[in-house]
Amino acid sequence: MGAAWFVSYKYHQVIDKNHRNWNNEKYSELSITSRINNFDRTSEYHYFWLTKVLDMQQLDKHKNFCGLESSK
């Protein structure tokens, strides 16, 4: 599902329902559905993945359509 998409969707789920960057028009409807299904069925790993994202270096070098930057 990708780190940027995961963080964006988790932010939408937990913090701000108005945040919609995870639903970028560059993602197909099928891609969004697949990502949400993966997200929902892997909830037991979310905390672990969030801690790993915090440890990632140079996220800005990885293209993402969510508009996320490392500093954010």
PDB file with SEQRES, HELIX, SHEET and CRYST1 records, atoms N, CA, C and O in Angstrom:
SEQRES   1 A   72  MET GLY ALA ALA TRP PHE VAL SER TYR LYS TYR HIS GLN          
SEQRES   2 A   72  VAL ILE ASP LYS ASN HIS ARG ASN TRP ASN ASN GLU LYS          
SEQRES   3 A   72  TYR SER GLU LEU SER ILE THR SER ARG ILE ASN ASN PHE          
SEQRES   4 A   72  ASP ARG THR SER GLU TYR HIS TYR PHE TRP LEU THR LYS          
SEQRES   5 A   72  VAL LEU ASP MET GLN GLN LEU ASP LYS HIS LYS ASN PHE          
SEQRES   6 A   72  CYS GLY LEU GLU SER SER LYS                                  
HELIX    1 AA1 ALA A    3  VAL A   14  1                                  12    
HELIX    2 AA2 ASN A   21  ASN A   23  5                                   3    
HELIX    3 AA3 GLU A   29  ARG A   41  1                                  13    
HELIX    4 AA4 SER A   43  TYR A   45  5                                   3    
HELIX    5 AA5 HIS A   46  ASP A   55  1                                  10    
HELIX    6 AA6 LEU A   59  LYS A   61  5                                   3    
CRYST1    1.000    1.000    1.000  90.00  90.00  90.00 P 1           1          
ATOM      1  N   MET A   1       0.819  -1.196   0.000  1.00  0.00           N  
ATOM      2  CA  MET A   1       0.000   0.000   0.000  1.00  0.00           C  
ATOM      3  C   MET A   1       0.856   1.250   0.000  1.00  0.00           C  
ATOM      4  O   MET A   1       0.376   2.313  -0.392  1.00  0.00           O  
ATOM      5  N   GLY A   2       2.088   1.162   0.420  1.00  0.00           N  
ATOM      6  CA  GLY A   2       3.013   2.296   0.409  1.00  0.00           C  
ATOM      7  C   GLY A   2       2.971   3.088   1.704  1.00  0.00           C  
ATOM      8  O   GLY A   2       1.904   3.298   2.280  1.00  0.00           O  
ATOM      9  N   ALA A   3       4.131   3.522   2.157  1.00  0.00           N  
ATOM     10  CA  ALA A   3       4.241   4.222   3.435  1.00  0.00           C  
ATOM     11  C   ALA A   3       3.459   5.535   3.447  1.00  0.00           C  
ATOM     12  O   ALA A   3       2.740   5.816   4.405  1.00  0.00           O  
ATOM     13  N   ALA A   4       3.592   6.337   2.395  1.00  0.00           N  
ATOM     14  CA  ALA A   4       2.910   7.637   2.366  1.00  0.00           C  
ATOM     15  C   ALA A   4       1.397   7.453   2.372  1.00  0.00           C  
ATOM     16  O   ALA A   4       0.686   8.145   3.101  1.00  0.00           O  
ATOM     17  N   TRP A   5       0.908   6.521   1.559  1.00  0.00           N  
ATOM     18  CA  TRP A   5      -0.539   6.280   1.522  1.00  0.00           C  
ATOM     19  C   TRP A   5      -1.015   5.778   2.877  1.00  0.00           C  
ATOM     20  O   TRP A   5      -2.049   6.226   3.374  1.00  0.00           O  
ATOM     21  N   PHE A   6      -0.274   4.855   3.479  1.00  0.00           N  
ATOM     22  CA  PHE A   6      -0.642   4.310   4.786  1.00  0.00           C  
ATOM     23  C   PHE A   6      -0.739   5.407   5.841  1.00  0.00           C  
ATOM     24  O   PHE A   6      -1.722   5.475   6.578  1.00  0.00           O  
ATOM     25  N   VAL A   7       0.265   6.254   5.912  1.00  0.00           N  
ATOM     26  CA  VAL A   7       0.269   7.339   6.905  1.00  0.00           C  
ATOM     27  C   VAL A   7      -0.890   8.304   6.642  1.00  0.00           C  
ATOM     28  O   VAL A   7      -1.564   8.734   7.579  1.00  0.00           O  
ATOM     29  N   SER A   8      -1.119   8.639   5.390  1.00  0.00           N  
ATOM     30  CA  SER A   8      -2.195   9.563   5.042  1.00  0.00           C  
ATOM     31  C   SER A   8      -3.565   8.989   5.420  1.00  0.00           C  
ATOM     32  O   SER A   8      -4.404   9.694   5.982  1.00  0.00           O  
ATOM     33  N   TYR A   9      -3.787   7.711   5.110  1.00  0.00           N  
ATOM     34  CA  TYR A   9      -5.078   7.093   5.420  1.00  0.00           C  
ATOM     35  C   TYR A   9      -5.255   6.920   6.931  1.00  0.00           C  
ATOM     36  O   TYR A   9      -6.355   7.114   7.449  1.00  0.00           O  
ATOM     37  N   LYS A  10      -4.193   6.559   7.635  1.00  0.00           N  
ATOM     38  CA  LYS A  10      -4.257   6.420   9.103  1.00  0.00           C  
ATOM     39  C   LYS A  10      -4.580   7.772   9.735  1.00  0.00           C  
ATOM     40  O   LYS A  10      -5.374   7.851  10.672  1.00  0.00           O  
ATOM     41  N   TYR A  11      -3.964   8.828   9.223  1.00  0.00           N  
ATOM     42  CA  TYR A  11      -4.245  10.187   9.706  1.00  0.00           C  
ATOM     43  C   TYR A  11      -5.733  10.505   9.497  1.00  0.00           C  
ATOM     44  O   TYR A  11      -6.385  11.055  10.384  1.00  0.00           O  
ATOM     45  N   HIS A  12      -6.251  10.163   8.340  1.00  0.00           N  
ATOM     46  CA  HIS A  12      -7.672  10.363   8.032  1.00  0.00           C  
ATOM     47  C   HIS A  12      -8.546   9.577   9.010  1.00  0.00           C  
ATOM     48  O   HIS A  12      -9.540  10.105   9.510  1.00  0.00           O  
ATOM     49  N   GLN A  13      -8.193   8.341   9.283  1.00  0.00           N  
ATOM     50  CA  GLN A  13      -8.977   7.476  10.151  1.00  0.00           C  
ATOM     51  C   GLN A  13      -8.976   7.944  11.607  1.00  0.00           C  
ATOM     52  O   GLN A  13     -10.011   7.913  12.273  1.00  0.00           O  
ATOM     53  N   VAL A  14      -7.819   8.376  12.096  1.00  0.00           N  
ATOM     54  CA  VAL A  14      -7.651   8.620  13.533  1.00  0.00           C  
ATOM     55  C   VAL A  14      -7.739  10.095  13.920  1.00  0.00           C  
ATOM     56  O   VAL A  14      -8.273  10.420  14.980  1.00  0.00           O  
ATOM     57  N   ILE A  15      -7.226  10.985  13.082  1.00  0.00           N  
ATOM     58  CA  ILE A  15      -7.076  12.379  13.499  1.00  0.00           C  
ATOM     59  C   ILE A  15      -8.027  13.338  12.811  1.00  0.00           C  
ATOM     60  O   ILE A  15      -8.674  14.146  13.478  1.00  0.00           O  
ATOM     61  N   ASP A  16      -8.129  13.270  11.494  1.00  0.00           N  
ATOM     62  CA  ASP A  16      -8.899  14.278  10.760  1.00  0.00           C  
ATOM     63  C   ASP A  16      -9.645  13.643   9.588  1.00  0.00           C  
ATOM     64  O   ASP A  16      -9.052  13.360   8.548  1.00  0.00           O  
ATOM     65  N   LYS A  17     -10.939  13.422   9.762  1.00  0.00           N  
ATOM     66  CA  LYS A  17     -11.760  12.798   8.713  1.00  0.00           C  
ATOM     67  C   LYS A  17     -11.817  13.649   7.439  1.00  0.00           C  
ATOM     68  O   LYS A  17     -12.155  13.139   6.371  1.00  0.00           O  
ATOM     69  N   ASN A  18     -11.492  14.927   7.543  1.00  0.00           N  
ATOM     70  CA  ASN A  18     -11.497  15.806   6.369  1.00  0.00           C  
ATOM     71  C   ASN A  18     -10.229  15.664   5.525  1.00  0.00           C  
ATOM     72  O   ASN A  18     -10.185  16.130   4.386  1.00  0.00           O  
ATOM     73  N   HIS A  19      -9.217  15.032   6.072  1.00  0.00           N  
ATOM     74  CA  HIS A  19      -7.968  14.804   5.338  1.00  0.00           C  
ATOM     75  C   HIS A  19      -8.240  13.760   4.257  1.00  0.00           C  
ATOM     76  O   HIS A  19      -8.632  12.634   4.563  1.00  0.00           O  
ATOM     77  N   ARG A  20      -8.032  14.132   2.998  1.00  0.00           N  
ATOM     78  CA  ARG A  20      -8.369  13.236   1.887  1.00  0.00           C  
ATOM     79  C   ARG A  20      -7.206  13.027   0.909  1.00  0.00           C  
ATOM     80  O   ARG A  20      -7.421  12.568  -0.212  1.00  0.00           O  
ATOM     81  N   ASN A  21      -5.985  13.359   1.321  1.00  0.00           N  
ATOM     82  CA  ASN A  21      -4.842  13.195   0.409  1.00  0.00           C  
ATOM     83  C   ASN A  21      -4.650  11.755  -0.043  1.00  0.00           C  
ATOM     84  O   ASN A  21      -4.130  11.519  -1.134  1.00  0.00           O  
ATOM     85  N   TRP A  22      -5.052  10.803   0.759  1.00  0.00           N  
ATOM     86  CA  TRP A  22      -4.921   9.387   0.408  1.00  0.00           C  
ATOM     87  C   TRP A  22      -5.803   9.020  -0.786  1.00  0.00           C  
ATOM     88  O   TRP A  22      -5.595   7.976  -1.406  1.00  0.00           O  
ATOM     89  N   ASN A  23      -6.768   9.849  -1.110  1.00  0.00           N  
ATOM     90  CA  ASN A  23      -7.723   9.575  -2.186  1.00  0.00           C  
ATOM     91  C   ASN A  23      -7.389  10.410  -3.422  1.00  0.00           C  
ATOM     92  O   ASN A  23      -8.281  10.950  -4.077  1.00  0.00           O  
ATOM     93  N   ASN A  24      -6.111  10.509  -3.730  1.00  0.00           N  
ATOM     94  CA  ASN A  24      -5.652  11.309  -4.863  1.00  0.00           C  
ATOM     95  C   ASN A  24      -6.194  10.746  -6.169  1.00  0.00           C  
ATOM     96  O   ASN A  24      -6.300   9.531  -6.330  1.00  0.00           O  
ATOM     97  N   GLU A  25      -6.530  11.616  -7.084  1.00  0.00           N  
ATOM     98  CA  GLU A  25      -7.084  11.205  -8.385  1.00  0.00           C  
ATOM     99  C   GLU A  25      -6.102  10.369  -9.208  1.00  0.00           C  
ATOM    100  O   GLU A  25      -6.512   9.703 -10.159  1.00  0.00           O  
ATOM    101  N   LYS A  26      -4.825  10.392  -8.861  1.00  0.00           N  
ATOM    102  CA  LYS A  26      -3.843   9.597  -9.596  1.00  0.00           C  
ATOM    103  C   LYS A  26      -3.916   8.114  -9.236  1.00  0.00           C  
ATOM    104  O   LYS A  26      -3.363   7.271  -9.941  1.00  0.00           O  
ATOM    105  N   TYR A  27      -4.606   7.799  -8.130  1.00  0.00           N  
ATOM    106  CA  TYR A  27      -4.837   6.407  -7.766  1.00  0.00           C  
ATOM    107  C   TYR A  27      -6.153   5.964  -8.392  1.00  0.00           C  
ATOM    108  O   TYR A  27      -7.148   6.686  -8.327  1.00  0.00           O  
ATOM    109  N   SER A  28      -6.161   4.787  -8.994  1.00  0.00           N  
ATOM    110  CA  SER A  28      -7.403   4.273  -9.576  1.00  0.00           C  
ATOM    111  C   SER A  28      -8.360   3.845  -8.465  1.00  0.00           C  
ATOM    112  O   SER A  28      -7.944   3.618  -7.329  1.00  0.00           O  
ATOM    113  N   GLU A  29      -9.631   3.740  -8.800  1.00  0.00           N  
ATOM    114  CA  GLU A  29     -10.631   3.294  -7.829  1.00  0.00           C  
ATOM    115  C   GLU A  29     -10.276   1.894  -7.325  1.00  0.00           C  
ATOM    116  O   GLU A  29     -10.415   1.604  -6.136  1.00  0.00           O  
ATOM    117  N   LEU A  30      -9.824   1.036  -8.224  1.00  0.00           N  
ATOM    118  CA  LEU A  30      -9.431  -0.321  -7.841  1.00  0.00           C  
ATOM    119  C   LEU A  30      -8.234  -0.290  -6.889  1.00  0.00           C  
ATOM    120  O   LEU A  30      -8.180  -1.063  -5.932  1.00  0.00           O  
ATOM    121  N   SER A  31      -7.293   0.587  -7.147  1.00  0.00           N  
ATOM    122  CA  SER A  31      -6.124   0.722  -6.286  1.00  0.00           C  
ATOM    123  C   SER A  31      -6.536   1.184  -4.889  1.00  0.00           C  
ATOM    124  O   SER A  31      -6.064   0.635  -3.893  1.00  0.00           O  
ATOM    125  N   ILE A  32      -7.395   2.169  -4.808  1.00  0.00           N  
ATOM    126  CA  ILE A  32      -7.871   2.663  -3.511  1.00  0.00           C  
ATOM    127  C   ILE A  32      -8.589   1.554  -2.760  1.00  0.00           C  
ATOM    128  O   ILE A  32      -8.341   1.351  -1.571  1.00  0.00           O  
ATOM    129  N   THR A  33      -9.479   0.830  -3.440  1.00  0.00           N  
ATOM    130  CA  THR A  33     -10.223  -0.256  -2.804  1.00  0.00           C  
ATOM    131  C   THR A  33      -9.276  -1.324  -2.282  1.00  0.00           C  
ATOM    132  O   THR A  33      -9.437  -1.810  -1.162  1.00  0.00           O  
ATOM    133  N   SER A  34      -8.297  -1.686  -3.083  1.00  0.00           N  
ATOM    134  CA  SER A  34      -7.321  -2.690  -2.677  1.00  0.00           C  
ATOM    135  C   SER A  34      -6.518  -2.225  -1.471  1.00  0.00           C  
ATOM    136  O   SER A  34      -6.297  -2.995  -0.536  1.00  0.00           O  
ATOM    137  N   ARG A  35      -6.084  -0.978  -1.487  1.00  0.00           N  
ATOM    138  CA  ARG A  35      -5.303  -0.431  -0.371  1.00  0.00           C  
ATOM    139  C   ARG A  35      -6.127  -0.408   0.914  1.00  0.00           C  
ATOM    140  O   ARG A  35      -5.626  -0.769   1.979  1.00  0.00           O  
ATOM    141  N   ILE A  36      -7.384   0.014   0.819  1.00  0.00           N  
ATOM    142  CA  ILE A  36      -8.247   0.057   2.005  1.00  0.00           C  
ATOM    143  C   ILE A  36      -8.476  -1.357   2.546  1.00  0.00           C  
ATOM    144  O   ILE A  36      -8.455  -1.565   3.759  1.00  0.00           O  
ATOM    145  N   ASN A  37      -8.694  -2.323   1.659  1.00  0.00           N  
ATOM    146  CA  ASN A  37      -8.867  -3.708   2.101  1.00  0.00           C  
ATOM    147  C   ASN A  37      -7.617  -4.216   2.822  1.00  0.00           C  
ATOM    148  O   ASN A  37      -7.718  -4.848   3.873  1.00  0.00           O  
ATOM    149  N   ASN A  38      -6.447  -3.939   2.258  1.00  0.00           N  
ATOM    150  CA  ASN A  38      -5.197  -4.329   2.916  1.00  0.00           C  
ATOM    151  C   ASN A  38      -5.038  -3.625   4.249  1.00  0.00           C  
ATOM    152  O   ASN A  38      -4.626  -4.234   5.237  1.00  0.00           O  
ATOM    153  N   PHE A  39      -5.362  -2.349   4.276  1.00  0.00           N  
ATOM    154  CA  PHE A  39      -5.282  -1.561   5.506  1.00  0.00           C  
ATOM    155  C   PHE A  39      -6.178  -2.174   6.584  1.00  0.00           C  
ATOM    156  O   PHE A  39      -5.741  -2.374   7.718  1.00  0.00           O  
ATOM    157  N   ASP A  40      -7.407  -2.465   6.236  1.00  0.00           N  
ATOM    158  CA  ASP A  40      -8.376  -2.986   7.205  1.00  0.00           C  
ATOM    159  C   ASP A  40      -7.991  -4.365   7.741  1.00  0.00           C  
ATOM    160  O   ASP A  40      -8.164  -4.642   8.928  1.00  0.00           O  
ATOM    161  N   ARG A  41      -7.482  -5.210   6.887  1.00  0.00           N  
ATOM    162  CA  ARG A  41      -7.198  -6.581   7.328  1.00  0.00           C  
ATOM    163  C   ARG A  41      -5.852  -6.724   8.032  1.00  0.00           C  
ATOM    164  O   ARG A  41      -5.535  -7.802   8.535  1.00  0.00           O  
ATOM    165  N   THR A  42      -5.058  -5.659   8.074  1.00  0.00           N  
ATOM    166  CA  THR A  42      -3.742  -5.725   8.707  1.00  0.00           C  
ATOM    167  C   THR A  42      -3.629  -4.784   9.906  1.00  0.00           C  
ATOM    168  O   THR A  42      -2.533  -4.338  10.245  1.00  0.00           O  
ATOM    169  N   SER A  43      -4.738  -4.487  10.536  1.00  0.00           N  
ATOM    170  CA  SER A  43      -4.738  -3.493  11.616  1.00  0.00           C  
ATOM    171  C   SER A  43      -3.795  -3.853  12.764  1.00  0.00           C  
ATOM    172  O   SER A  43      -3.301  -2.962  13.455  1.00  0.00           O  
ATOM    173  N   GLU A  44      -3.541  -5.137  12.975  1.00  0.00           N  
ATOM    174  CA  GLU A  44      -2.656  -5.530  14.076  1.00  0.00           C  
ATOM    175  C   GLU A  44      -1.207  -5.091  13.838  1.00  0.00           C  
ATOM    176  O   GLU A  44      -0.402  -5.097  14.769  1.00  0.00           O  
ATOM    177  N   TYR A  45      -0.874  -4.717  12.620  1.00  0.00           N  
ATOM    178  CA  TYR A  45       0.485  -4.274  12.292  1.00  0.00           C  
ATOM    179  C   TYR A  45       0.632  -2.755  12.237  1.00  0.00           C  
ATOM    180  O   TYR A  45       1.751  -2.263  12.093  1.00  0.00           O  
ATOM    181  N   HIS A  46      -0.441  -2.010  12.345  1.00  0.00           N  
ATOM    182  CA  HIS A  46      -0.385  -0.565  12.144  1.00  0.00           C  
ATOM    183  C   HIS A  46       0.602   0.135  13.076  1.00  0.00           C  
ATOM    184  O   HIS A  46       1.393   0.961  12.621  1.00  0.00           O  
ATOM    185  N   TYR A  47       0.569  -0.177  14.354  1.00  0.00           N  
ATOM    186  CA  TYR A  47       1.486   0.482  15.289  1.00  0.00           C  
ATOM    187  C   TYR A  47       2.933   0.195  14.900  1.00  0.00           C  
ATOM    188  O   TYR A  47       3.767   1.100  14.878  1.00  0.00           O  
ATOM    189  N   PHE A  48       3.228  -1.071  14.592  1.00  0.00           N  
ATOM    190  CA  PHE A  48       4.578  -1.464  14.194  1.00  0.00           C  
ATOM    191  C   PHE A  48       5.011  -0.703  12.954  1.00  0.00           C  
ATOM    192  O   PHE A  48       6.127  -0.184  12.903  1.00  0.00           O  
ATOM    193  N   TRP A  49       4.136  -0.630  11.946  1.00  0.00           N  
ATOM    194  CA  TRP A  49       4.476   0.070  10.708  1.00  0.00           C  
ATOM    195  C   TRP A  49       4.691   1.563  10.939  1.00  0.00           C  
ATOM    196  O   TRP A  49       5.596   2.159  10.356  1.00  0.00           O  
ATOM    197  N   LEU A  50       3.866   2.163  11.784  1.00  0.00           N  
ATOM    198  CA  LEU A  50       4.041   3.595  12.072  1.00  0.00           C  
ATOM    199  C   LEU A  50       5.398   3.851  12.713  1.00  0.00           C  
ATOM    200  O   LEU A  50       6.049   4.850  12.408  1.00  0.00           O  
ATOM    201  N   THR A  51       5.832   2.953  13.604  1.00  0.00           N  
ATOM    202  CA  THR A  51       7.153   3.138  14.210  1.00  0.00           C  
ATOM    203  C   THR A  51       8.252   2.976  13.165  1.00  0.00           C  
ATOM    204  O   THR A  51       9.274   3.659  13.239  1.00  0.00           O  
ATOM    205  N   LYS A  52       8.062   2.092  12.202  1.00  0.00           N  
ATOM    206  CA  LYS A  52       9.054   1.911  11.140  1.00  0.00           C  
ATOM    207  C   LYS A  52       9.096   3.125  10.211  1.00  0.00           C  
ATOM    208  O   LYS A  52      10.168   3.516   9.749  1.00  0.00           O  
ATOM    209  N   VAL A  53       7.950   3.713   9.938  1.00  0.00           N  
ATOM    210  CA  VAL A  53       7.911   4.925   9.106  1.00  0.00           C  
ATOM    211  C   VAL A  53       8.689   6.047   9.785  1.00  0.00           C  
ATOM    212  O   VAL A  53       9.400   6.802   9.122  1.00  0.00           O  
ATOM    213  N   LEU A  54       8.558   6.158  11.097  1.00  0.00           N  
ATOM    214  CA  LEU A  54       9.307   7.186  11.825  1.00  0.00           C  
ATOM    215  C   LEU A  54      10.811   6.988  11.700  1.00  0.00           C  
ATOM    216  O   LEU A  54      11.569   7.957  11.759  1.00  0.00           O  
ATOM    217  N   ASP A  55      11.249   5.756  11.529  1.00  0.00           N  
ATOM    218  CA  ASP A  55      12.678   5.452  11.397  1.00  0.00           C  
ATOM    219  C   ASP A  55      13.188   5.606   9.963  1.00  0.00           C  
ATOM    220  O   ASP A  55      14.398   5.571   9.736  1.00  0.00           O  
ATOM    221  N   MET A  56      12.296   5.774   9.002  1.00  0.00           N  
ATOM    222  CA  MET A  56      12.715   5.866   7.598  1.00  0.00           C  
ATOM    223  C   MET A  56      13.494   7.155   7.354  1.00  0.00           C  
ATOM    224  O   MET A  56      13.203   8.202   7.933  1.00  0.00           O  
ATOM    225  N   GLN A  57      14.472   7.048   6.495  1.00  0.00           N  
ATOM    226  CA  GLN A  57      15.297   8.197   6.129  1.00  0.00           C  
ATOM    227  C   GLN A  57      14.923   8.663   4.727  1.00  0.00           C  
ATOM    228  O   GLN A  57      14.615   7.849   3.856  1.00  0.00           O  
ATOM    229  N   GLN A  58      14.950   9.940   4.519  1.00  0.00           N  
ATOM    230  CA  GLN A  58      14.798  10.550   3.197  1.00  0.00           C  
ATOM    231  C   GLN A  58      13.521  10.114   2.469  1.00  0.00           C  
ATOM    232  O   GLN A  58      13.565   9.675   1.320  1.00  0.00           O  
ATOM    233  N   LEU A  59      12.413  10.242   3.144  1.00  0.00           N  
ATOM    234  CA  LEU A  59      11.140   9.880   2.523  1.00  0.00           C  
ATOM    235  C   LEU A  59      10.848  10.718   1.278  1.00  0.00           C  
ATOM    236  O   LEU A  59      10.129  10.270   0.385  1.00  0.00           O  
ATOM    237  N   ASP A  60      11.393  11.912   1.215  1.00  0.00           N  
ATOM    238  CA  ASP A  60      11.124  12.788   0.077  1.00  0.00           C  
ATOM    239  C   ASP A  60      11.670  12.220  -1.230  1.00  0.00           C  
ATOM    240  O   ASP A  60      11.252  12.645  -2.308  1.00  0.00           O  
ATOM    241  N   LYS A  61      12.588  11.275  -1.152  1.00  0.00           N  
ATOM    242  CA  LYS A  61      13.142  10.677  -2.360  1.00  0.00           C  
ATOM    243  C   LYS A  61      12.203   9.641  -2.964  1.00  0.00           C  
ATOM    244  O   LYS A  61      12.412   9.195  -4.092  1.00  0.00           O  
ATOM    245  N   HIS A  62      11.181   9.260  -2.226  1.00  0.00           N  
ATOM    246  CA  HIS A  62      10.218   8.279  -2.710  1.00  0.00           C  
ATOM    247  C   HIS A  62       8.971   9.007  -3.193  1.00  0.00           C  
ATOM    248  O   HIS A  62       8.310   9.706  -2.425  1.00  0.00           O  
ATOM    249  N   LYS A  63       8.659   8.838  -4.458  1.00  0.00           N  
ATOM    250  CA  LYS A  63       7.500   9.516  -5.038  1.00  0.00           C  
ATOM    251  C   LYS A  63       6.215   9.058  -4.352  1.00  0.00           C  
ATOM    252  O   LYS A  63       6.002   7.863  -4.150  1.00  0.00           O  
ATOM    253  N   ASN A  64       5.359  10.022  -3.995  1.00  0.00           N  
ATOM    254  CA  ASN A  64       4.040   9.681  -3.463  1.00  0.00           C  
ATOM    255  C   ASN A  64       3.043  10.715  -3.958  1.00  0.00           C  
ATOM    256  O   ASN A  64       3.393  11.870  -4.202  1.00  0.00           O  
ATOM    257  N   PHE A  65       1.804  10.288  -4.101  1.00  0.00           N  
ATOM    258  CA  PHE A  65       0.748  11.167  -4.584  1.00  0.00           C  
ATOM    259  C   PHE A  65      -0.069  11.768  -3.455  1.00  0.00           C  
ATOM    260  O   PHE A  65      -1.064  12.450  -3.700  1.00  0.00           O  
ATOM    261  N   CYS A  66       0.345  11.520  -2.215  1.00  0.00           N  
ATOM    262  CA  CYS A  66      -0.389  12.041  -1.058  1.00  0.00           C  
ATOM    263  C   CYS A  66       0.066  13.432  -0.666  1.00  0.00           C  
ATOM    264  O   CYS A  66      -0.553  14.078   0.180  1.00  0.00           O  
ATOM    265  N   GLY A  67       1.137  13.891  -1.272  1.00  0.00           N  
ATOM    266  CA  GLY A  67       1.649  15.216  -0.948  1.00  0.00           C  
ATOM    267  C   GLY A  67       2.354  15.264   0.395  1.00  0.00           C  
ATOM    268  O   GLY A  67       2.470  16.333   0.994  1.00  0.00           O  
ATOM    269  N   LEU A  68       2.828  14.115   0.879  1.00  0.00           N  
ATOM    270  CA  LEU A  68       3.510  14.073   2.172  1.00  0.00           C  
ATOM    271  C   LEU A  68       4.992  14.337   2.008  1.00  0.00           C  
ATOM    272  O   LEU A  68       5.614  13.920   1.031  1.00  0.00           O  
ATOM    273  N   GLU A  69       5.540  15.037   2.981  1.00  0.00           N  
ATOM    274  CA  GLU A  69       6.962  15.303   3.026  1.00  0.00           C  
ATOM    275  C   GLU A  69       7.516  14.723   4.321  1.00  0.00           C  
ATOM    276  O   GLU A  69       6.781  14.567   5.296  1.00  0.00           O  
ATOM    277  N   SER A  70       8.784  14.409   4.336  1.00  0.00           N  
ATOM    278  CA  SER A  70       9.408  13.805   5.528  1.00  0.00           C  
ATOM    279  C   SER A  70       9.165  14.634   6.783  1.00  0.00           C  
ATOM    280  O   SER A  70       8.879  14.088   7.849  1.00  0.00           O  
ATOM    281  N   SER A  71       9.278  15.948   6.654  1.00  0.00           N  
ATOM    282  CA  SER A  71       9.160  16.810   7.827  1.00  0.00           C  
ATOM    283  C   SER A  71       7.746  16.812   8.409  1.00  0.00           C  
ATOM    284  O   SER A  71       7.553  17.136   9.581  1.00  0.00           O  
ATOM    285  N   LYS A  72       6.759  16.448   7.585  1.00  0.00           N  
ATOM    286  CA  LYS A  72       5.384  16.440   8.059  1.00  0.00           C  
ATOM    287  C   LYS A  72       5.040  15.081   8.654  1.00  0.00           C  
ATOM    288  O   LYS A  72       3.916  14.874   9.112  1.00  0.00           O  
TER     289      LYS A  72                                                      
END                                                                             
